[in-house]
Amino acid sequence: MVRLPLTPAQIALGRQLGAYLRQARGERTLVDVAEAAGISPETLRKIETGRMPTPAFVTIAALADVLGVPLDDLAQICLNRERLRA
């Protein structure tokens, strides 16, 4: 199976998602958050840098739980919606 190249919109959403997760992580280390979410540090690094703009739902759900952020906020980013809690 060949994966289609990412569109500019997908790349932009990936960067937005990554920035949100980096901010939510705060001063916690990438390794600590990744381990708590049950993902590899490299996977979290790719998500945070926008190199993995479409992570699996279970990954997003685990990160929302570990970071204490509403899953709805992450869904809004992934669905390219502007409504985020202030």
Secondary structure, 3 states (H helix, E strand, C coil): CCCCCCCHHHHHHHHHHHHHHHHHHCCCCHHHHHHHHCCCHHHHHHHHCCCCCCCCHHHHHHHHHHHCCCHHHHHHHHCCCCCCCC
